[in-house]
Amino acid sequence: MEKQNKSNYPPNILLHVFYRIPVYIYKFGLGWLLGKRFIFFQHVGRKSGKQYQTVVEVVEIEPDTGNVIVVAAYGERTQWYQNLKHMQTTTIQLGNRKFQVDIEILSPDAGADIMVRYFQRYPKTPKVLFSILGYDWDGSEQGIRQVAVDHLRFVRFVRRESI
């Protein structure tokens, strides 16, 4: 019998507070402390029209273009991901630099390739993250591809210009 994933969505209140800490780091002008591993971005609620700010980990920065790829760890259920699907552009901040970007939603297969490269750069990180998220993973490259296709969703922020 196949083992079922026990997704930890929505995150409990303690995890939710932990996820919000980097937003305040950016709001206080200290985004540079997070280096190039995290970005701050703006998005508009698809139903409410309300402005939101989110900080997520950078999965990859494309060396030839500087485009930034991030992952919605809770997949389709991730609220910021749902909001971005209804937007064409936004502003991101990487460290102390701000950029206007176009939003590109990537296919699950493209996301799987990106996740394999992430695993090659940070071999221990996926185990910790998947444990927090409640995803089963066997530690293999094929296994990480399957988690990416089944559970994760990826967004490419295509750089337009610095602000």
Secondary structure, DSSP 8 states (H G I E B T S, - for coil): ---------S--HHHHHHHHHHHHHHHTT-GGGGTTSEEEEEEE-TTT--EEEEEEEEEEE-TTT--EEEEETTGGG-HHHHHHTT-SEEEEEETTEEEEEEEEE--HHHHHHHHHHHHHH-TTHHHHHHHHHT----SSHHHHHHHHHHH-EEEEEEEEEE-
